[in-house]
């Protein structure tokens, strides 16, 4: 079965489920207050959650269309999407295993990315549609078990998962990749694999205080995990080494209103070989190898409440990554932004956000390139508890970090649905 045939089959099954549900439980299934489009299955879904079985079926769709470019009359529109089907298991409730839980997630990606098809975006460092990438195929994205020890201070997680789930983690509400998710994985992506790719891994976390924890992980580096035909492979054949990240995380509640924040500082080192660059272009690489390493800082903080309501208000964020200039083409990246939730009383769960990212190339290697700037503004419409729609406007300055590169405007829509 081809990918297109498989996609059609999934859509057909989804439509059948939706029609069956609405015919039997229309009010329950399409209620705007319900967290799931398909409803609570006559209360059975909530009952299963209480018993330790939490099932999820999510869909993310992203459309991008090129509006204007400085030097090109090129136009185009692309659509990319992802299905994510998962189950979270509370094994204390299910099997009596104290402080133990497990997760399994399967994903499928489809579509095309405007950054790859529009001439004006040729060489784009980021991506206009973050949901695209790592092979448009089915994958086992999560298969892990986690247990807590020492009065829940020590947390151990093992199985198959990606680095960005625990390290250098960040929200993914923006559609531009430079403002979404773990940024280390975006700029050291030849070895650090973010969602939806998984690898064998272990992560140990220790809570020093209720607000501070430290963690360290070991993740298999296996380039075969990127192959389309190995989305469900559990083999370690092809392993080349390991990525070892370490991080300290502070989650304070500041001020009289106890406004939440999250601050992360971390470092990563790869035991796998990476080419050492020498000269002006990557083609002049030396034969000897080095190792990827670098660090990051992530800060998110709610800055205000809205008329005393701490569920609404202004928040800010900053991301910074730095990378070894001997082995990486991107030397550093910074992004910064603001998000306001509930600006209008009539729409208390809507949000408006603005973010700007700077991707700085390695000048020691790429003398003809400097930096690319990506910006996005979106308005998040909380249509229902199971549907969020984010129309957005994106701008790229110096596509590909070329000093005479294109300046491009792109319009987009991102939506997330929970079935």
ABEGO torsion letter per residue (X at the ends): XBAAAAAAAAAAAAAAAAAAAAAABAAAAABAABABAAEAGGGAAAAAAAAGBBBBBBBBBBBBBBABBAABABBEBBBBBBBBBBBBBBAAAAAGBBGBBBBBBBBBBBEBBAAAABAAABGBABBABAABEGEBBBBBABBBBBBBBGGGABBBBBEBBBAAAABGBBBBABABAAABEBAAAAAAAAABBBOABBBBBBBBBBBABAABBBBBBBBBBBAAAABAAAAABABABGBAEBBBBBBBBBBBBBEAAGBBBBBBBBBBBBABBBBBBBEABAAABBABBBBBBEBBBBBBBBABBBGGBAABEBBBBBBBBBBBAAABABABBBBBBBBBBGABAABAABBBBBBBBBBBBBAAABAABBBBBBBBBBBBBBABAABBBBBBBBBBBGBGGBAABBBBBBBBBBBBBBX
